[in-house]
Amino acid sequence: MEELERARELFKFKLWAYVLMPNHVHLLLFPYVASYKISKILQSIKGCTSKGYGEHFKATAPQTYQSCCIGAGDKKKFRFWQAGGGFDRNLWNGKAIHHAIQYIENTILYVQDL
């Protein structure tokens, strides 16, 4: 959560809805500056989070750390987040925004039931 708050202040966006999942995140944010790059915002959030959890797992749960590493031999790399670039999109109307918020809220309820 600290990374999310730091990115919010640094990149000037309002966080309308979110859910943190075991290997990915759903965010609905509203940048309030004219020029922004979603990729930079996500890189800031996910990069710091991954580094922090990598260090934590390496020190406290080496087996978990190893299970999150990908690659072969000495080239193994810790991967905390799901692979891929994600599914970023702009929402241009109230109906789409409302639907996205409902989706995120339903995801939260589903995760709580697990």
Residue pairs with C-beta under 8 A, 6 or more apart in sequence:
3 44
3 45
3 48
3 49
3 52
4 15
4 18
4 45
6 44
6 48
7 13
7 41
7 44
7 45
8 14
8 15
8 29
10 44
11 31
11 33
11 36
11 40
11 41
11 44
12 31
12 32
12 33
12 36
13 29
13 30
13 31
13 32
13 33
13 36
13 41
14 29
14 30
14 32
15 27
15 28
15 29
16 28
16 29
16 30
16 97
16 101
17 26
17 27
17 28
17 100
17 101
17 104
17 105
18 25
18 26
18 27
18 28
18 104
19 25
19 26
19 104
19 107
19 108
19 111
21 107
21 111
23 80
23 81
23 82
24 81
24 82
24 86
25 45
25 46
25 81
26 103
26 104
26 107
27 42
27 45
28 91
28 97
28 100
28 101
28 104
29 41
31 41
38 88
39 88
42 86
42 88
46 80
46 81
49 80
49 81
50 78
50 79
50 80
50 81
53 80
54 65
54 68
54 78
54 80
57 64
57 65
57 68
57 78
58 65
58 78
65 78
68 78
68 79
68 80
69 76
69 77
69 78
69 79
70 76
70 77
70 79
71 77
91 97
91 100
